[in-house]
């Protein structure tokens, strides 16, 4: 249990997707202007990564990994070259299901996402979660914890950035720093802060 907890903390803090690995910055910067959209993005990322990473682990181990077809007398079959296509297909299906749920039950959050919700299908941070799972040879439990930790870390980062940007809306900033300029500076400062977690949380 302690190993899984360490993996969760490492995925969310020491290896934070947008602030440590610089993955998923497009939606991270675009949807951090308002706390409502930032929170919705964080919940969506946690849900998608929490489902897709363990699901892709099952598919990889059962179908794609070298030797996965040994039960059928074909241990030489290696379909790992199809991993990228399979992972994207699973992510697309989960994002489509999430979009349908949000449109039906949470139309305000769905409207806040706009075009960025379908773009979660090709969100590099989500795909990276599954690719890291293969590279590090995570078990099913480790994959689920890693996916949830990565999503929760993304949610924490985007909500924090949104809170700061909301306060800065009332600040007297120079014209050249308004909007995306100050956002890049804030993201850089937050990245420096999150880098300190590498000294506290062991990275697998």
N, C-alpha and C positions, 0 to 999 in steps of 0.2 A: 504493500500500500504506500509506503514512504517513497518507493521508486516511482510510482505513478504520480504521486503528488509533486515530486521533484520534476518529473517530465512536464506536468501541467504548468508549473511555475516557469520552467525554462522556455516552453513554447510561447507563453503569454508575455513574459518580461524580458528574459535574456535574449531570446530570438524573436522579439516582436516583429511581426511581418512588415509593417510600414516604417517603423522607426529604427530597427536594427538591421533588417535584411532589405529594406527599401523596396518592398513588393506591394502592389496594390495602391500605389500613390495616386493614380488617376481618380478613383472614387474617394480615396482618403481626403484629398484636397477639395474635390468638387462638392462633396456632401457634408462638409464640416462647417458650413456657414450658419446653419440653424441647429439648435440642440435636438429638435424633433427629428429632422432627417438624419442627423448623426446617430441618434439612438436607434432609429429604425435600421440604418445600415449596420450598426453593430450587432443587433439582434439577428438580422438576416445573415451576416457573415458567420456568426456563431452557429446558427441553425444549419446552414449549408455545409460548412466545414465539419461540424459534428456528425453529419449524416454521410457525406461523400467520402471522407477519408477512411472510416472503417468499412464502408460498403465497397470501395475500390480495393481495399486490402483483401476482402473476401473474394472478389472477382479475380484479382491477381493471383492469389494463392491457389484458387480452385481451377483456373482456366489458363492463365497466361504465363505463369512462372515456369522455368525449366523443370521438367519432371512432373508437372502437374497432371499429366495424362498417364502416369505410370499405372494407375488402377485399370486402365483400358489396355494395358500391354504395349503402350507407346511412350516409354520414358524419354525417348529422344526428341519428342516434340517440344519446341520452345517458341511460344507465341508472345514473348515479352516485348517484341518490337511493335506490337499492337497496343501497348499500354497507354500511350498518349491519346490515341483515338478513343479507346475504351473509357479512359478517365474523363475526357471531355464530354463524351456521350452521357455518362452518369451525372456529371455536374449539370449539363444542360437540362436533363430530365428533372433533377431536384429543383433547379432554379425556376423552371416552368411551373412545377407544382406550387412552389412558394409564391410565384406571381399570381396564380389563380386564387390561392387562399387570401392573399393580401387584397386583391381586387374585390373579392366577395365579402370579406369580413372587416377589412381595414382600408377603405377607399382613400382616406386622407393620407395614410402612409404610402399607399401605392402611388398616389398623385405626386407626393414629395420626391419619390425616387425618379419619376420621369423615365428618361431613356436609360438611366444607369442600372435599373433593375435587370433588364435583359442582358446588359453587358456583364453582369456577374458571371455569366456562362464562360466568358473568356477572361475573367479576373485572374491575374497571374498569381495572386496570393492563394486563391482557392486551389488552383492547379498545383502550385508548389507544395501544398500540404500533402497531396497524394504522391507527388514525386519524391519528397523527402521520406515518406513512409516506405517506399520501395528501396531507396538508397540505404536507409538505416535498418532495414529488415525488421520493422516493428511487428509485434504480434497484434491480434485483433483488439485486445484491451489497450495496448499502448497506442494503437492507431486512433481509437475512440478518444482517449485522453489527450493525445496530441492535437487532434482536430478541434476538440472543445477548447483546449488551452489557446491554440492559435487564434480561433475566432473570438474568444474572450479578450485576448490581448489586443486584437484589432479594435474591438468595441471600446475597450478602455482608452486606447490612444485617440480614436476619432472623437469620442465624447469629451475628452480633455481638451483637444484642440478646438472643438466647437465652443466649449465654455470660455476659453481665452479669447477667441475671435468675437464672441458676443460682447464681452466686456470692452474689447478694443474698438467696437463700433462707436463708442462714445468718446474715444481718445482723439486728441488733436495731432494726427500723424501727418508727416510731410506727404505731399501729393504722390511722390514716387514710391512710397511704401504702402499706399492704400491698396486694399484688395489682395491680390496674389503675392505681392512683394513681401508684405509683413507675414503672410502665411508661410512662405518658404523659410523665413527667418525663425518663426515659431517652431516649425517642424524640425529645423536643424537644432535648436536649443533643446527641444524635447528628446531628440535622438541622442544628444550628449548625455542627458539625464538617464535615459534607459540603458545606455552603454554601461553604466555603473552596476547594473544587475548582473553582468557577466561575472563580476567578482563575488557575487553572493550566491547565485543559483548555478549549479553545475550544468553545463551543456552536454547533452548525450553525444 
